[in-house]
Amino acid sequence: MKGQKTLNYPLHIFVIFAKQKMGTKIKPYQSKASKKEQVGQMFDNIAHRYDFLNRFLSLGIDKGWRKKAIAMLAEYKPKRILDVATGTADFAIATLSLEPDEVIGVDISEGMLDIGRKKLVAKGITNMRLDAGDSEDLKFEDASFDAVIVAFGVRNFENLEKGLSEIHRVLRPGGVAMILELTQPKGLFGLLFNIYNRTLLPLFGKLLSGDSAAYTYLPASVRAFPEGNEFKNIMRGCKYDKLEDRRLTFGVCSIYTGIK
């Protein structure tokens, strides 16, 4: 219509960068190994460059996301914290500002844990330990933790509902699960973000990590992962209550919280 402005993006742009169907099974490698095995292998492969690539590819914004999450976690005053899919332990270490009695991190990648343990030694941290562990089979008693946190890890679970149910099991009544996860921004920024994720991110990831598949898998796993109300409904099905989510940086990252 006269007087109205329209954005006439070519149709193929939207087809190429369309969001993959929620729940699509995405694996890092073209092999018969389970997703869990492949994810462990992938993070072992990129562990030596993981922290640098996080800072580089996110322009350092990921540190601000963790800082925001810690500020939100502070209101719960947790004394015993579990960090699932802890990786190199950045999020777990950040929780020490809350002065908990104990922090435990678990991950399936020994390569990532090894780097995390070196950080603990370098920083003289004694009230934290990092263990090899499976998010879907946590080796802790029921009602063991005041808070369970996961940063950018739940989309790597082989069985999302099983992992979320295990987190719920080990939480004490009234305890909080806090999950940071990458999400899909909307509108023009979302289009530009998708272009970056499908082109520059895999290119730089391959060049700097040496693993050509890892940084193709990571953005693909974001596109395939349920977000917003859909993810909160999955948490609700795993018996979480008082569900909330907060989107950060134009929707690139979301913080989800649920109470046992």
C-alpha positions in Angstrom: 0.0 0.0 0.0 1.1 3.6 -0.7 2.8 5.2 2.2 3.8 1.9 3.9 7.3 0.6 4.0 7.9 -3.1 3.7 11.0 -5.2 4.2 11.4 -7.3 1.0 13.9 -9.9 2.0 14.4 -12.6 -0.7 12.3 -15.7 0.2 15.3 -18.0 0.1 17.0 -16.1 2.9 14.1 -17.1 5.3 14.2 -20.6 4.0 17.9 -21.0 4.5 17.9 -19.5 8.0 14.6 -20.9 9.2 14.6 -22.4 12.6 14.9 -26.2 12.7 12.0 -28.1 14.1 12.0 -28.2 17.9 13.2 -31.5 19.3 15.3 -32.4 16.2 18.0 -34.8 17.3 21.3 -33.0 16.6 24.6 -34.8 17.1 28.1 -33.4 16.7 29.5 -36.1 14.4 28.3 -38.5 11.7 28.8 -41.7 13.6 26.7 -44.4 15.3 27.8 -43.4 18.8 25.2 -42.0 21.1 24.7 -38.2 21.4 26.1 -38.4 24.9 29.3 -40.1 23.7 29.7 -37.7 20.8 29.2 -34.7 23.0 31.8 -35.9 25.5 34.2 -36.5 22.6 33.5 -33.1 21.1 34.2 -31.2 24.3 37.4 -33.3 24.9 38.5 -32.2 21.4 37.9 -28.5 21.9 38.6 -28.2 25.6 42.1 -26.6 25.1 40.5 -23.6 23.2 37.0 -23.6 24.8 37.4 -20.6 27.1 39.1 -18.5 24.5 36.5 -19.3 21.9 33.7 -18.5 24.3 35.1 -15.0 24.9 36.0 -14.4 21.3 32.8 -15.7 19.6 30.5 -14.0 22.1 32.6 -10.8 22.3 32.9 -11.4 26.0 29.1 -11.0 26.6 28.9 -14.5 28.1 30.6 -13.2 31.2 27.8 -10.7 31.7 25.2 -13.4 31.3 26.8 -15.4 34.1 27.1 -12.3 36.3 23.4 -11.6 35.8 22.5 -15.2 36.7 24.6 -15.0 39.9 22.8 -11.8 41.0 19.5 -13.6 40.5 20.8 -16.7 42.4 21.8 -14.5 45.4 18.3 -14.1 46.6 18.0 -17.8 47.3 21.2 -17.8 49.5 22.2 -21.3 48.5 24.8 -23.0 50.8 25.3 -26.2 48.7 25.4 -25.8 44.9 25.7 -28.3 42.1 26.8 -27.2 38.7 25.7 -29.7 36.0 27.7 -29.7 32.7 30.2 -27.5 34.5 32.7 -27.6 31.7 35.8 -25.6 32.7 34.0 -24.5 35.8 33.6 -20.7 35.0 30.0 -20.7 36.3 30.8 -22.8 39.4 33.7 -20.5 40.3 31.4 -17.4 39.9 29.0 -18.8 42.5 31.8 -18.5 45.2 30.9 -14.8 45.4 27.7 -16.0 47.2 29.9 -17.6 49.9 28.4 -21.1 49.7 29.7 -23.9 52.0 30.3 -26.2 49.1 30.2 -26.2 45.3 30.3 -29.4 43.2 30.7 -29.4 39.4 30.0 -32.5 37.2 30.6 -33.0 33.5 31.1 -35.9 31.1 34.2 -34.4 29.5 37.4 -35.2 31.3 39.2 -32.7 29.0 37.0 -29.9 30.2 37.2 -31.0 33.9 41.0 -31.1 33.7 41.1 -27.4 32.7 38.6 -26.6 35.4 40.7 -28.4 38.1 43.8 -26.4 37.1 41.8 -23.2 37.6 40.9 -24.3 41.1 44.5 -25.0 42.0 45.6 -21.7 40.5 43.0 -19.8 42.4 43.6 -21.7 45.7 39.9 -22.8 45.8 39.3 -25.5 48.4 35.5 -25.6 48.9 34.8 -26.9 45.4 35.4 -30.2 43.6 34.9 -31.2 40.0 33.8 -34.8 39.2 33.1 -36.8 36.1 29.4 -37.4 36.0 26.3 -37.9 33.9 23.5 -35.3 34.0 21.0 -38.1 33.6 22.4 -40.2 36.4 23.6 -37.9 39.1 25.5 -39.8 41.9 23.9 -37.8 44.8 21.2 -38.5 47.3 17.8 -37.1 47.0 17.3 -33.5 48.3 21.1 -32.8 48.5 21.4 -29.3 47.1 19.9 -25.8 47.6 20.6 -24.9 44.0 21.5 -26.7 40.8 22.8 -24.6 37.9 23.4 -25.4 34.3 25.1 -22.9 31.8 24.7 -23.7 28.1 24.5 -27.4 28.8 20.9 -28.7 28.8 20.7 -28.7 25.0 23.5 -31.3 25.0 21.5 -33.7 27.2 20.8 -37.0 25.4 17.4 -37.1 27.2 16.3 -33.7 28.3 13.4 -34.8 30.5 15.5 -37.3 32.3 18.3 -34.8 33.0 15.8 -32.2 34.3 14.1 -34.9 36.5 17.5 -35.8 37.9 18.2 -32.2 38.8 14.8 -31.9 40.4 15.5 -35.1 42.4 18.7 -33.8 44.0 17.2 -30.4 44.9 16.0 -29.8 48.4 12.3 -28.8 48.8 12.2 -25.0 48.0 15.5 -25.3 46.1 16.1 -23.6 42.8 17.2 -24.8 39.4 18.8 -22.1 37.3 19.4 -22.8 33.6 21.2 -20.5 31.2 20.8 -21.4 27.6 21.3 -19.8 24.2 18.1 -18.9 22.4 16.9 -17.5 19.1 16.5 -13.7 18.9 13.6 -12.4 16.7 13.2 -10.0 13.9 16.0 -8.4 11.9 18.5 -9.0 14.7 17.5 -12.7 14.7 18.2 -12.9 10.9 21.6 -11.4 11.3 22.3 -13.6 14.3 21.4 -16.7 12.3 23.7 -15.6 9.4 26.6 -15.2 11.9 25.8 -18.6 13.5 25.8 -20.4 10.2 28.8 -18.7 8.6 31.3 -16.9 10.7 30.9 -18.9 13.9 31.6 -22.3 12.3 34.5 -20.8 10.3 36.3 -19.2 13.3 35.4 -22.2 15.5 37.0 -24.6 13.0 40.1 -22.4 12.5 40.7 -21.9 16.2 39.7 -25.2 17.7 40.7 -27.6 15.0 37.3 -29.4 15.2 35.3 -28.7 12.1 32.1 -30.3 13.4 31.9 -28.8 16.9 31.1 -25.3 15.9 28.6 -26.4 13.3 26.9 -28.6 15.9 26.7 -25.9 18.6 24.6 -23.3 16.6 22.5 -26.1 15.1 21.7 -27.4 18.6 20.5 -23.9 19.6 18.2 -23.8 16.6 16.7 -27.2 17.4 16.3 -26.7 21.2 12.9 -25.7 22.7 12.8 -22.3 24.2 10.6 -19.9 26.1 7.2 -21.3 27.1 7.9 -24.6 25.3 11.0 -25.2 27.5 9.1 -24.1 30.7 6.3 -26.5 29.9 8.9 -29.3 29.7 10.3 -28.2 33.1 6.7 -28.1 34.4 6.3 -31.7 33.3 9.3 -32.5 35.4 7.6 -31.2 38.5 9.1 -27.7 38.7 7.0 -24.9 40.1 7.1 -21.0 39.9 8.8 -21.1 36.5 10.2 -17.9 35.1 12.4 -16.9 32.2 14.4 -13.8 31.4 15.8 -13.0 27.9 19.1 -11.2 27.7 20.9 -9.3 24.8 18.0 -9.1 22.4 17.0 -12.7 23.1 20.4 -14.4 22.5 20.4 -15.9 25.9 17.7 -16.9 28.4 17.8 -17.6 32.1 15.2 -20.0 33.3 14.4 -20.7 37.0 12.2 -23.3 38.6 11.5 -24.2 42.2 11.1 -27.7 43.6 
